């Protein structure tokens, strides 16, 4: 305080001294350039000098204001001048949000009166909090506030709105909302892909796969779309075959896709060759069960089971199925041999089959032996 007073008094005395000197001899100001010159009194020069500074200041402020107006995408918190009460509400609301106390977060965010980009950002948190507690009215209110922000914020609002629409079971609306986003992001592409799957638009999912950057995510959505394509065209065998043949090699070798394809077929036998080829390369228990159920050619089935048994000798299903086929063909000795082999490999189903086998044939001694081993 004392230092400021000393500076003020020094300026005051200097100005007074200058005034006294000017009154005695005001003098004049002479400006010369080439053959031109300008001469005036010192008072007029000071007036021109001050007015020039004032005009320059106004022009600078106008240019800065115009620049800020044209740069709506930038967040300028300095000119918002949020009130202390607003800052307190924002702080409490954010703390409640990150602590997952969403009702409390909403109660704080709704009190904020600050306008501009800051309020638009806070409204995003408010909308998410309202969604968590199922308050759709306040959710729409917050989203409306957030849309008044910059273009970049509007795109983030559209993304959040699409995500909420998808959660409400409105995939078509979500796709429409995402269409407003001019610069797709990883998150927007993911949400759009999920929405397309929800809307059963598997063709569009395949078209958009190239937009998905992560290979793992791309494979996940490709498989989802493939399963949906098969499920949406059940009993249309010709179309199903075309769809399956259009899949990538990885999908064609996937046991889940193969089973879904055969399940969708009206004539299951049409998928037998695919099953055999798959089992030759990728041995899967689910495929073995499916093959045994749909195949009607017992001798050919026995040949395939024998061939696979040489490679997968520890599998208990193969001898079990061979035992069942031999029993159906009336070859009891071979049927008993393979059922016993399956039981020895740990198949509980084979134990039940043997008991039933002996009872039907009246071999009660062996049936009782089986009962003791159950």
Secondary structure, DSSP 8 states (H G I E B T S, - for coil): -HHHHHHHHHHHHHHHHHHHHHHH---EEEEEETTEEEEEEHHHHHHHHHHHHHHHHHHHHHHHHHHHHH-TTS---TTT---HHHHHHHHHHHHHHHTT-HHHHHHHHTT----SHHHHHHHHHHHHHHHHTT-HHHHHHHHHHHTTS-HHHHHHHHHHHHHHHHHTT-HHHHHHHHTT-SS--HHHHHHHHHHHHHTT-HHHHHHHGGG---HHHHHHHHHHHHHHHHHTTTT-HHHHHHHHHHS-HHHHT-HHHHHHHHHH-SSGGGGHHHHHHHHHHS--HHHHHHHHHH---HHHHHHHHHHHHHH-TT-HHHHHHHHHHHHHTT-HHHHHHHHHHHHHTT-HHHHHHHHHHHHHTT-HHHHHHHHHH-
